[in-house]
Amino acid sequence: MDNKDAIKRWRLVLGKETHEELNTTFTKEESGIDKTLEALYNSERKGGLGASSPNVARWLGDIREYFPASVVKVMQQDALKRLNLTAMLTEPEMLETVVPDIHLVASLMTLGKLIPEKTKTTARQVVKKVVDELTQKLSGPTQQAITGMLNRAARNTRPQHNEINWNETIRKNLKHYQPEYKTIIPEIRVGYGRKRKAMKDVVLCIDQSGSMGTSVIYSGIFGAVMASIPAIQTRMVVFDTAVADLTEELTDPVDLLFGVQLGGGTDIHKALIYCQQIISRPLDTVLVLISDLYEGGNQAEMRKKAVQLVSSGVQVIVLLALNDSGAPFYDHQNAEFLASAGIPVFACTPDKFPDLMAAALSKQDLAGWAGSNNIKL
C-alpha cells in the first residue's frame, strides 16, 4: 500500500472532519463509500439517514454494493443500535433489502407483536432463511454426538437371544476364530438392549430477557433438532416474569421463535417451579437453564429450588450464554452459589453444545469436559 492509499483509508475511517489534514481525491466509488460511512458513523449527524424509508433503502443497497457480506451484517447491526432504524424491520421493502443474520432475527423477536401485519410474511421469510442455514449447520453434529452416545448406552453385553447384535458380536470375537472348526467362539455377546421410547429427558429452560436474544435462537434450533431424536424427550420452556411451554412448537423452529417475546423482567424461580412439575424421571433428566442469572423474582427461593432439583437426581446445567459473542454479563453471586451447589455454570458456543449434551446425557464429569474444551466453569 502506497502513501496515497494509506491517506485515503485513514480519511474514510476518520470522516470528513479530517479532509484538511488528510487531503485526498476520491473516485466516484470511494465517494459513495464515504457517504455510507458518514451517514452511519459520524456522531454529529446521528440519525443521518433520517426517517425516510427511501433513504434507508438506498443506504442498504449502497452498503451491499460497496462492502462484503460480513461487513454488511456488522453495519446493519450498528445501524439498528446507533440510529434506531426500526424502519428496517417494520417495512417489507426494508426486510427484502437487508442481509439476514442471527442478530437481525433477534431484533425481529424483540419487536414481536409490534411488527405490522403487512410485514409479518416477509419477516417470517427472513427468520426462516437464518433458521434453515443454522439448522443445516448444527443438526448433523448434534444428531451424531447425541445418537452415538445413546447407542453406546443402549448396548447390552448379556443379551437374550433375540437381542443379539450379530454383526457387532462377530466383529468383537474375530480373535476367537477356530480354524479347525471354521467357526467363532462368541465369548463376548453384544446386544441392542431393550430400548425405551425415550432413554433420556431434556428440559431446555430459557431466559427470554432482551440480552439473551441469540442464545434463545440457538436454543430453539438445538431443541428442534433434539426433538427429532426418538430416544430423547425434549421440552422447551421460555420465561420472563411468566412461563411459556413451547414444546409443541419444536416441530417448526420458525413458529417457535415467533412465539418468543424478548425483553421484560426475569423470574427464574417461577420457571424452575414449572420445570420441576413437568419432570417425571429425575434420574434420567437433564435440565439446561440458559440465563444470565439476574433474578427479578425471589432469589433465595430460586437458589433453594435449584438445590432441590439437584437433590432429586436431576442433572442441572447452567449456561450463561449460548452464542459466539464471548464472555457474557451475568450475576456472579448467583453463579458462584450454584457452582458451589455442584451445578456446572459456564458459557458455551454453539459448536460445543452437541458434545456438551452428549457428555451430560451420559453423565460424564462436566468439569472435566469443560477443562478439556478450554471452557472456564
C-alpha positions in Angstrom: 0.0 0.0 0.0 1.5 3.3 -1.0 1.2 6.6 1.0 -1.7 7.9 -1.1 -3.8 4.7 -0.4 -3.0 4.9 3.3 -4.2 8.6 3.4 -7.5 7.6 1.7 -8.1 4.7 4.1 -7.5 7.0 7.1 -9.7 9.6 5.6 -12.5 7.1 5.2 -12.0 5.8 8.8 -11.9 9.3 10.5 -14.5 11.0 8.4 -14.9 14.3 6.6 -13.7 16.5 9.5 -10.2 15.4 8.6 -10.3 16.5 5.0 -7.9 19.3 5.5 -5.3 17.2 7.4 -5.8 14.2 5.1 -6.2 16.0 1.8 -7.0 13.4 -1.0 -9.2 12.9 -4.0 -11.8 10.2 -4.1 -13.0 8.2 -7.1 -16.8 8.0 -7.6 -16.9 4.7 -5.8 -14.8 5.9 -2.9 -17.1 8.9 -2.6 -20.0 6.6 -2.3 -18.3 4.5 0.4 -17.5 7.8 2.3 -21.2 8.8 2.2 -22.4 5.5 3.5 -19.9 5.5 6.4 -20.7 9.2 7.1 -24.4 8.5 7.4 -23.9 5.8 10.0 -20.8 6.7 12.0 -20.4 10.5 12.1 -21.6 11.4 15.6 -22.6 15.0 14.5 -25.0 13.5 12.1 -26.6 10.9 14.2 -29.7 9.8 12.5 -28.2 11.0 9.2 -30.3 8.5 7.3 -33.4 10.3 8.6 -36.8 8.6 9.0 -37.4 8.4 5.2 -37.8 4.8 4.0 -36.3 5.6 0.6 -33.2 7.0 2.2 -32.8 3.8 4.3 -33.5 1.6 1.3 -30.9 3.4 -0.7 -28.3 3.2 2.1 -28.9 -0.6 2.5 -28.4 -1.0 -1.2 -25.2 1.1 -1.1 -23.6 -0.9 1.6 -24.3 -4.2 -0.2 -22.7 -2.7 -3.3 -19.6 -1.4 -1.5 -18.8 -3.9 1.2 -18.6 -7.7 1.5 -21.5 -9.6 3.2 -19.6 -10.0 6.6 -19.2 -6.2 6.8 -22.7 -5.5 5.6 -24.1 -7.5 8.6 -21.9 -5.5 11.0 -23.1 -2.2 9.6 -26.7 -3.3 9.7 -26.3 -4.2 13.4 -24.7 -0.8 14.0 -27.5 1.0 12.2 -30.1 -0.7 14.3 -28.2 0.3 17.5 -27.0 3.8 16.7 -29.8 5.1 14.5 -32.8 3.1 15.9 -33.8 2.2 12.4 -37.0 0.3 13.2 -38.0 1.0 9.6 -35.5 -1.7 8.6 -37.7 -4.2 10.5 -41.2 -2.9 10.1 -41.4 -2.4 6.3 -41.4 -5.3 3.8 -39.3 -3.3 1.4 -36.6 -2.9 4.1 -36.6 -6.5 5.1 -36.2 -7.6 1.5 -33.1 -5.5 1.2 -31.2 -6.5 4.4 -28.9 -9.4 4.7 -30.4 -11.9 7.1 -28.3 -13.0 10.1 -28.9 -14.1 13.7 -28.7 -10.6 15.1 -31.4 -9.4 12.7 -33.6 -12.3 13.8 -33.1 -11.3 17.5 -34.1 -7.8 16.6 -37.3 -9.1 14.9 -38.1 -11.2 18.0 -37.6 -8.1 20.2 -40.2 -6.2 18.2 -42.6 -9.2 18.3 -46.2 -8.1 18.1 -45.1 -4.6 17.0 -44.3 -5.9 13.6 -47.1 -4.7 11.2 -49.4 -7.3 9.7 -48.1 -6.4 6.2 -44.6 -7.2 7.2 -45.1 -10.5 9.0 -44.8 -12.7 5.9 -41.5 -11.0 4.9 -40.3 -11.2 8.5 -41.0 -15.0 8.6 -39.1 -15.4 5.3 -36.1 -13.6 6.9 -36.3 -15.7 10.0 -36.7 -19.0 8.0 -33.7 -18.3 5.9 -31.5 -17.9 9.0 -33.1 -20.9 10.8 -32.6 -23.1 7.8 -28.9 -22.2 7.5 -28.3 -22.7 11.1 -30.2 -26.0 11.2 -28.3 -27.3 8.3 -25.0 -26.4 10.0 -25.9 -27.7 13.5 -28.2 -30.7 13.0 -25.6 -33.1 11.8 -23.1 -32.7 14.7 -25.9 -32.7 17.2 -27.6 -35.8 16.0 -24.2 -37.6 15.6 -23.0 -36.7 19.0 -26.2 -37.5 20.9 -27.3 -40.5 18.9 -23.9 -42.0 19.1 -23.8 -41.7 22.9 -27.3 -43.1 23.3 -26.5 -46.1 21.0 -23.5 -46.9 23.1 -25.5 -46.6 26.3 -28.1 -49.0 24.8 -25.7 -51.8 24.2 -26.2 -54.9 26.3 -23.3 -57.3 27.0 -25.6 -60.0 28.4 -28.4 -60.0 25.8 -31.2 -62.5 25.3 -31.0 -64.5 22.0 -33.4 -62.2 20.3 -31.5 -59.1 21.4 -28.1 -60.1 20.0 -26.4 -57.7 17.5 -24.8 -60.4 15.4 -22.6 -58.1 13.3 -21.1 -56.5 16.3 -20.8 -59.8 18.2 -18.9 -61.4 15.3 -16.6 -58.4 15.0 -15.8 -58.4 18.7 -15.0 -62.2 18.6 -12.9 -62.5 15.4 -9.8 -63.1 17.6 -11.6 -66.3 18.9 -11.8 -67.8 15.4 -11.2 -71.6 15.4 -9.6 -72.6 12.1 -10.1 -76.4 12.6 -13.8 -75.9 13.2 -14.2 -72.9 10.9 -16.2 -71.1 13.4 -16.0 -68.3 16.0 -16.5 -68.9 19.8 -18.6 -65.9 21.0 -17.0 -65.2 24.3 -18.5 -61.7 24.1 -22.1 -61.2 23.1 -23.2 -57.7 22.2 -26.9 -56.8 22.2 -29.1 -53.9 21.2 -30.7 -53.8 24.6 -34.3 -53.1 25.4 -34.8 -49.6 24.1 -37.4 -47.5 25.8 -39.4 -44.9 23.9 -37.2 -42.2 25.4 -34.0 -43.1 27.2 -33.4 -39.6 28.5 -35.4 -36.5 29.1 -34.1 -33.0 28.3 -35.7 -29.7 29.5 -34.4 -26.5 28.0 -35.3 -23.6 30.3 -34.6 -20.4 28.5 -34.5 -16.8 29.8 -36.1 -14.6 27.1 -34.9 -11.3 28.5 -33.6 -9.0 25.8 -29.9 -9.7 26.5 -30.4 -13.4 25.7 -31.5 -12.9 22.1 -29.0 -15.0 20.2 -29.0 -17.7 23.0 -32.7 -18.1 22.5 -32.4 -18.6 18.8 -29.6 -21.2 19.1 -31.6 -22.9 21.9 -34.7 -23.1 19.8 -32.8 -24.7 16.9 -31.0 -27.2 19.1 -34.3 -28.0 20.8 -35.9 -28.7 17.4 -33.0 -31.0 16.4 -33.1 -32.9 19.7 -36.8 -33.3 19.4 -36.3 -35.2 16.2 -34.2 -37.8 18.0 -36.6 -40.6 19.2 -34.5 -41.7 22.2 -34.8 -38.2 23.8 -37.9 -36.5 25.0 -37.2 -32.8 24.7 -39.2 -30.0 26.4 -38.6 -26.3 25.8 -39.7 -23.7 28.3 -39.1 -19.9 28.0 -39.7 -17.4 30.7 -39.5 -13.7 31.7 -41.9 -12.9 34.6 -44.2 -15.5 33.1 -43.5 -19.0 31.9 -44.5 -20.4 28.5 -44.1 -24.1 27.4 -43.2 -24.1 23.7 -42.6 -27.8 23.4 -45.4 -28.2 20.8 -43.7 -25.7 18.6 -40.4 -27.6 18.4 -41.5 -29.2 15.1 -41.3 -25.7 13.5 -38.4 -23.6 14.8 -39.8 -20.5 12.9 -43.1 -20.7 14.7 -41.2 -21.3 17.9 -39.1 -18.2 17.6 -42.1 -16.1 16.8 -43.6 -17.4 20.0 -40.8 -15.9 22.0 -41.1 -12.3 23.2 -37.7 -10.9 24.0 -37.5 -8.3 26.7 -39.2 -7.8 30.1 -38.3 -9.0 33.5 -36.9 -12.3 34.8 -38.3 -14.8 37.3 -36.0 -17.8 37.3 -37.7 -19.2 40.4 -41.1 -19.4 38.8 -39.5 -21.1 35.7 -37.8 -23.7 37.9 -41.1 -24.4 39.7 -42.7 -25.2 36.4 -39.8 -27.3 35.2 -40.0 -29.4 38.4 -43.6 -30.0 37.7 -43.0 -31.5 34.3 -40.1 -33.7 35.3 -41.3 -37.2 35.8 -38.0 -39.1 35.8 -35.5 -37.1 37.7 -32.7 -39.6 37.5 -33.0 -39.6 33.7 -33.4 -35.9 33.2 -31.0 -33.1 32.1 -32.3 -29.6 32.9 -30.4 -26.9 31.0 -31.0 -23.4 32.4 -29.9 -20.8 29.9 -29.8 -17.5 31.7 -27.6 -14.6 32.8 -28.9 -15.4 36.3 -30.1 -11.8 37.1 -33.1 -12.8 39.2 -36.0 -10.4 39.4 -38.1 -12.7 41.5 -37.3 -14.4 44.8 -33.5 -15.0 44.7 -33.4 -17.1 47.9 -36.2 -19.3 46.7 -34.6 -19.6 43.3 -31.4 -20.9 44.8 -33.4 -23.3 47.1 -35.3 -24.7 44.1 -32.2 -25.3 42.1 -30.7 -27.3 45.0 -33.9 -29.3 45.4 -33.8 -30.3 41.7 -30.2 -31.5 42.1 -31.1 -33.4 45.3 -33.9 -35.2 43.5 -31.4 -36.5 40.9 -31.9 -34.1 38.1 -28.7 -33.1 36.3 -28.9 -29.3 36.2 -26.6 -27.3 34.0 -26.5 -23.5 33.7 -25.4 -21.9 30.5 -24.8 -18.2 30.9 -24.9 -17.8 27.2 -25.2 -20.0 24.1 -23.7 -17.8 21.4 -20.5 -16.8 19.6 -20.1 -13.5 21.3 -17.6 -14.4 24.1 -17.9 -13.7 27.8 -21.4 -12.8 28.9 -22.7 -10.4 31.5 -24.1 -12.4 34.4 -24.9 -12.3 38.1 -21.6 -13.5 39.7 -23.1 -14.2 43.1 -25.8 -16.5 41.8 -23.3 -18.2 39.5 -20.9 -18.8 42.4 -23.7 -20.1 44.6 -25.0 -22.6 42.0 -21.4 -23.7 41.3 -20.9 -24.4 45.0 -24.0 -26.5 45.0 -22.5 -28.8 42.3 -24.2 -27.2 39.3 -21.9 -26.6 36.3 -22.1 -22.9 35.3 -20.4 -21.7 32.1 -20.9 -20.1 28.7 -21.0 -22.4 25.7 -20.5 -21.7 22.0 -22.9 -23.4 19.6 -20.2 -25.7 18.1 -19.6 -27.1 21.6 -23.2 -27.7 22.6 -23.7 -31.1 20.9 -20.7 -32.5 22.7 -21.9 -30.9 25.9 -25.3 -32.6 25.7 -23.7 -35.9 24.8 -21.5 -35.6 27.9 -24.4 -34.6 30.1 -26.7 -37.4 28.9 -24.0 -40.0 29.6 -23.4 -38.4 33.0 -19.8 -37.6 32.4 -17.8 -35.3 34.6 -18.8 -31.9 33.1 -16.0 -30.1 34.9 -13.5 -32.4 33.2 -15.3 -32.0 29.9 -15.2 -28.2 30.2 -11.5 -28.3 31.1 -10.6 -30.4 28.1 -12.5 -28.0 25.9 -10.9 -24.9 27.4 -14.1 -23.7 28.9 -14.0 -22.0 32.3 -16.5 -23.1 34.9 
